[in-house]
């Protein structure tokens, strides 16, 4: 389910408003990544499936902290 974001981004905004909005969103994303870096790394490490075609029998160890 994807939220409807169309109302959040009107078509008729000034160039300056578009630039400020974009800068704000990039800053917000950066702060989010900085603040939750450990959780994000842990999540992506847990959900990233390693696969070596030369050694398919070798897989990443699993554990409660991964």
N, C-alpha and C positions, 0 to 999 in steps of 0.2 A: 504494500500500500504506500503510495507516494503522496505526500501532502500537496495540495494545490497552492503553489507559491505565486501564481500569476497576480493576485491582488497586491502582493508585496512589491512588485516591480512594474510600476505604471510605464506606459510607452512614452508619454510626454513629460520628460524631465530635461532640465538644462544640461549642457555639457559639464558645467561646474558641479552640479549635483551628482551627476553620474561618476565623476572623478572622485568626489568626496566619499560617496557610497562605496565605491570599489576599494579605496584606501582603507576605509573603516572595516570592510569585510576581510581584507587581507590581514589587517592588524588583529582582528578578532580571532581569525584562524591561527595566527602565530601565537597569540597568548594562550589559546586553548591547547595547542600542541606543546607549548612550554610547560604549562601547568600540569597537564596530564601525560607527560612524556613516558613515565614509568608504566602507567596503565595501558597506554597505546602500544608501547613496545611489547608488553606482556600479551596483549590481545592479538597483535599481529603475529607474534612468534607462535602462539598457540594455534592460530588458524592458517598458518602458512605450511603447506604440505611440501616437504622436501622429497625430491625424487631424483635419483641418479640413474640414468638409463644404463650405465656400465655396471652398476651394482644395485639392481632393483630390490635385493633382499635386505639391504641396509636402510633402515628408516630412523628417523629422529626418535630418541627416547621420549617416552611420555611420563608425566608425573603430575602430581596435584598442583605444583607451582608453575607449570608451563602453560 
